[in-house]
């Protein structure tokens, strides 16, 4: 099993080496985010706007947002790679199971998250002398929750691509951004109107970013937010897995897999 | 229907056994009771006009499509329930099932070796067998169609399958390359004794390569036997050459049942 998952992860990593556009994608967006939020922090300082630990809050938010975005996007985009290469049938006509295929997509997301965090960490240090480690190791379990929520949304987009075809690929990029306003990346959930706040608190991402602010501003581990994020994640990831299994059953029944374009 | 068997068929000893296979899609009945088998070591041509149901049948065999009803087994096991066990014994190649065009031939073979749990030595053997050495560092997408076909066949045979499923393997190839590919397949069949299920529109190829042919028309098997037996039955003639197989194809495609 690990050999087959490893083979697919190897394939995607070889692709990064062969396709320079991927390297640009891996470096460009993280650098852009760090640059924008770092410069915005300088603006706040110069304008003497009082935002406690602004650098940590904004750069921490940008880094964690990239963790979520990468984990979500790469589940679908990695599958679309196979669709565009017309190699879906070739891969599925091997002893690889759907579960192993899914696991490889998720694992690859983790690898790319690690690469993005490395790039952002180096950029924050090089541009603003900001050490990513100063955010504290308490953020690691929150980042793990963001990866899980990213997988959930990635599976949702993947299910739509498998069911309705590659023209739904746009969802791979847009679904994470649709969740951004109510994920409270850069502001607390308390500032949202009641209805939006209720929606926000139903998302694991909101609890992660609230937890991050508690770690950075109050130097305390927000266990309540960590538990809420984890429980919500387990529920949503379970539902997304069930949806994917159902869509695969429909795809096998309707012969959709060999026809995905 | 012509049905000619060389000997008794024992279930479980067959490379492929399809019994009364039906596949209904929301708007079409793709397969309406397909029945045929492939013995170990046998080369069977799966023939029929476009839309007859050949590729649907092959995709059911690979576990990519669920049958509506009927029974499908490869080496006695169903592809859907025993996916890993079945596909370890099956190789598949088609012009529609490519390797990644951005990766080199060597990188692609390395990846598929990992998927099938194959050693580097076996990969090296296939590289030699298909004379892929000079192509190893080239991206798959930059190969000619003939070279892609060779690389695809090497990939399909990497793990030493007992059954090779080929969906129009020589489509789009020029006659010279198609002939070389056929000879390569016959050599491999001779060396390994593997069964081959071969979908093609090229009747010259079919006559040269296949022990038996199965004609599908509108989702049903309308003829099953040696090329000679099918030709006799359909055309009422003893002559067997490419032209006659072409006539068999045309007659079945235009008039339906043999």
Interface residues (C-beta under 8 A of the other chain):
Chain A: X3 X4 X6 X7 X8 X10 X11 X14 X15 X18 X19 X81 X82 X85 X86 X87 X89 X90 X91 X92 X93 X94 X95 X96 X97 X249 X252 X253 X254 X255 X257 X258
Chain B: X23 X25 X26 X30 X55 X56 X59 X62 X63 X64 X65 X66 X80 X83 X84 X85 X87 X88 X90 X92 X94 X96 X97 X98 X99 X100 X101 X102 X103 X104 X107 X110 X111 X112 X113 X114 X115 X116 X117 X139 X155
